[in-house]
């Protein structure tokens, strides 16, 4: 199928051609005819699959053909609102379609004035939009198509009640479209409340909860190895753009400062930053001027940047859904991506729970260190040698070696011992499969012993 098959308004199709669109993506091929037909719709698709054009083109086609006057798109964040509005502008500019972004953090006046002048598409964040409706500032704006984009992101950010309140102000005789990467129960319930006999489409496999072109790895480390592990991975992985996820704002600042101090091109992103500073970081990251973004989960909500090759979880996220959203920043639009998680032995159980709940295939890996032996390794090896009992055949074996320099013989024997104990004496960061299994077995036995002791105490 080609975009020319959709019979768009000529001026709209001009924007499509200049954008380089030739064949629709799966979500576009399925969604555009349904939206053009006027039906409500629920679309399940990951970010990066062409959702904006999927709802934007048929919506703007109706505006260009005077079938409707205006439309509303609700997105979870200012960054996503700006991105959606930019794409709609570039696709619809030749058809004369005016688009406005509405978000918090700036004055009301200009936004209200432009809406009242008759702008045709408003792309808004929930908080500011609710305020405008509540204060009666946009009574003249009655959208005939309403799009709820990234619905699961809005749920995660606590906007569900705001969304429900917004729909109390919007006319009932509307077409409603809901897009979401995942379909948790609250989103299904919302769809039942605000949509009328919707058609359901999905470009996500039934069992898919994370993008299937993302390779997922984890490294089991000690807490004091976390910074060294991240630096080693950034040095050895073939990264283009990457995101390092941290749990807390102060952690974002510390990790960013550490990376910048040793020469990495890194910038932080968190909720306490001024909006202008946030915009500057995101703009630089999109343009490739910033290679490493260190961010909290909330700061990265709705962030859609192309060609992110790696996502690093500096700390494991608090819940499975956050893990899905984090790693979904890479491997978009059919491209491959790498998701790498650092965990300590104490966090390993939590990683297993996430792995089970999201159905992810995660590979345990080891960060190889330098070839040299660290101080602890030398001490360990020296202790091993001191404790080795002398074998009865040792003297005969030395004689059997013939005319060989004694120092060279000693170095060769030492080399064999180093190879045998390599995982203990070289600067490897983290633990290999055997070591992790041993630790987990010890953990299970310790828990079992604790339960037995607790039962004994209760009996007493």
Secondary structure in CASP SS format (residue, H / E / C, confidence):
PFRMAT SS
TARGET T0000
AUTHOR 0000-0000-0000
METHOD secondary structure of the structure
MODEL  1
X C 1.00
X C 1.00
X H 1.00
X H 1.00
X H 1.00
X H 1.00
X C 1.00
X C 1.00
X C 1.00
X H 1.00
X H 1.00
X H 1.00
X H 1.00
X H 1.00
X H 1.00
X H 1.00
X H 1.00
X H 1.00
X C 1.00
X C 1.00
X C 1.00
X C 1.00
X C 1.00
X C 1.00
X C 1.00
X H 1.00
X H 1.00
X H 1.00
X H 1.00
X H 1.00
X H 1.00
X H 1.00
X H 1.00
X H 1.00
X H 1.00
X H 1.00
X C 1.00
X C 1.00
X C 1.00
X C 1.00
X E 1.00
X E 1.00
X E 1.00
X E 1.00
X C 1.00
X C 1.00
X C 1.00
X C 1.00
X C 1.00
X C 1.00
X H 1.00
X H 1.00
X H 1.00
X H 1.00
X H 1.00
X H 1.00
X H 1.00
X H 1.00
X H 1.00
X H 1.00
X H 1.00
X H 1.00
X H 1.00
X H 1.00
X C 1.00
X C 1.00
X C 1.00
X C 1.00
X C 1.00
X C 1.00
X E 1.00
X E 1.00
X E 1.00
X E 1.00
X E 1.00
X C 1.00
X C 1.00
X H 1.00
X H 1.00
X H 1.00
X H 1.00
X H 1.00
X H 1.00
X H 1.00
X H 1.00
X H 1.00
X H 1.00
X H 1.00
X H 1.00
X H 1.00
X H 1.00
X H 1.00
X H 1.00
X H 1.00
X H 1.00
X C 1.00
X C 1.00
X C 1.00
X E 1.00
X E 1.00
X E 1.00
X E 1.00
X C 1.00
X C 1.00
X C 1.00
X C 1.00
X C 1.00
X C 1.00
X H 1.00
X H 1.00
X H 1.00
X H 1.00
X H 1.00
X H 1.00
X H 1.00
X H 1.00
X C 1.00
X C 1.00
X C 1.00
X C 1.00
X E 1.00
X E 1.00
X E 1.00
X E 1.00
X E 1.00
X H 1.00
X H 1.00
X H 1.00
X H 1.00
X H 1.00
X H 1.00
X H 1.00
X H 1.00
X H 1.00
X C 1.00
X C 1.00
X C 1.00
X C 1.00
X C 1.00
X C 1.00
X C 1.00
X C 1.00
X C 1.00
X C 1.00
X E 1.00
X E 1.00
X E 1.00
X E 1.00
X C 1.00
X C 1.00
X H 1.00
X H 1.00
X H 1.00
X H 1.00
X H 1.00
X H 1.00
X C 1.00
X C 1.00
X C 1.00
X H 1.00
X H 1.00
X H 1.00
X H 1.00
X H 1.00
X H 1.00
X H 1.00
X H 1.00
X H 1.00
X H 1.00
X C 1.00
X C 1.00
X C 1.00
X C 1.00
X C 1.00
X E 1.00
X E 1.00
X E 1.00
X E 1.00
X E 1.00
X E 1.00
X C 1.00
X C 1.00
X C 1.00
X C 1.00
X H 1.00
X H 1.00
X H 1.00
X H 1.00
X H 1.00
X H 1.00
X H 1.00
X H 1.00
X H 1.00
X H 1.00
X C 1.00
X C 1.00
X C 1.00
X C 1.00
X E 1.00
X E 1.00
X E 1.00
X E 1.00
X C 1.00
X C 1.00
X C 1.00
X C 1.00
X C 1.00
X C 1.00
X C 1.00
X C 1.00
X C 1.00
X C 1.00
X C 1.00
X E 1.00
X E 1.00
X E 1.00
X E 1.00
X E 1.00
X E 1.00
X E 1.00
X E 1.00
X C 1.00
X H 1.00
X H 1.00
X H 1.00
X H 1.00
X H 1.00
X H 1.00
X H 1.00
X H 1.00
X H 1.00
X H 1.00
X H 1.00
X H 1.00
X H 1.00
X H 1.00
X C 1.00
X C 1.00
X C 1.00
X C 1.00
X E 1.00
X E 1.00
X E 1.00
X E 1.00
X E 1.00
X C 1.00
X C 1.00
X C 1.00
X H 1.00
X H 1.00
X H 1.00
X H 1.00
X H 1.00
X H 1.00
X H 1.00
X H 1.00
X H 1.00
X H 1.00
X H 1.00
X H 1.00
X H 1.00
X C 1.00
X C 1.00
X C 1.00
X C 1.00
X E 1.00
X E 1.00
X E 1.00
X E 1.00
X C 1.00
X C 1.00
X C 1.00
X C 1.00
X C 1.00
X H 1.00
X H 1.00
X H 1.00
X H 1.00
X H 1.00
X H 1.00
X H 1.00
X H 1.00
X H 1.00
X H 1.00
X H 1.00
X H 1.00
X C 1.00
X C 1.00
X C 1.00
X C 1.00
X C 1.00
X E 1.00
X E 1.00
X E 1.00
X E 1.00
X C 1.00
X C 1.00
X C 1.00
X C 1.00
X C 1.00
X C 1.00
X C 1.00
X C 1.00
X C 1.00
X C 1.00
X C 1.00
X C 1.00
X E 1.00
X E 1.00
X E 1.00
X E 1.00
X E 1.00
X E 1.00
X C 1.00
X C 1.00
X C 1.00
X C 1.00
X C 1.00
X C 1.00
X H 1.00
X H 1.00
X H 1.00
X H 1.00
X H 1.00
X H 1.00
X H 1.00
X H 1.00
X C 1.00
X C 1.00
X C 1.00
X C 1.00
X C 1.00
X C 1.00
X C 1.00
X C 1.00
X C 1.00
X E 1.00
X E 1.00
X E 1.00
X E 1.00
X E 1.00
X E 1.00
X E 1.00
X E 1.00
X C 1.00
X C 1.00
X C 1.00
X H 1.00
X H 1.00
X H 1.00
X H 1.00
X H 1.00
X H 1.00
X H 1.00
X H 1.00
X H 1.00
X H 1.00
X H 1.00
X C 1.00
X C 1.00
X C 1.00
X E 1.00
X E 1.00
X E 1.00
X C 1.00
X C 1.00
X E 1.00
X C 1.00
X C 1.00
X C 1.00
X C 1.00
X C 1.00
X E 1.00
X C 1.00
X H 1.00
X H 1.00
X H 1.00
X H 1.00
X H 1.00
X H 1.00
X H 1.00
X H 1.00
X H 1.00
X H 1.00
X H 1.00
X H 1.00
X C 1.00
X C 1.00
X C 1.00
X C 1.00
X C 1.00
X C 1.00
X C 1.00
X H 1.00
X H 1.00
X H 1.00
X H 1.00
X H 1.00
X H 1.00
X H 1.00
X C 1.00
X C 1.00
X C 1.00
X C 1.00
X C 1.00
X H 1.00
X H 1.00
X H 1.00
X H 1.00
X H 1.00
X H 1.00
X H 1.00
X H 1.00
X H 1.00
X H 1.00
X H 1.00
X H 1.00
X H 1.00
X H 1.00
X H 1.00
X C 1.00
X H 1.00
X H 1.00
X H 1.00
X H 1.00
X E 1.00
X C 1.00
X C 1.00
X E 1.00
X C 1.00
X C 1.00
X C 1.00
X H 1.00
X H 1.00
X H 1.00
X H 1.00
X H 1.00
X H 1.00
X H 1.00
X H 1.00
X H 1.00
X H 1.00
X H 1.00
X H 1.00
X H 1.00
X H 1.00
X H 1.00
X H 1.00
X H 1.00
X H 1.00
X H 1.00
X H 1.00
X H 1.00
X H 1.00
X H 1.00
X H 1.00
X H 1.00
X H 1.00
X H 1.00
X C 1.00
END
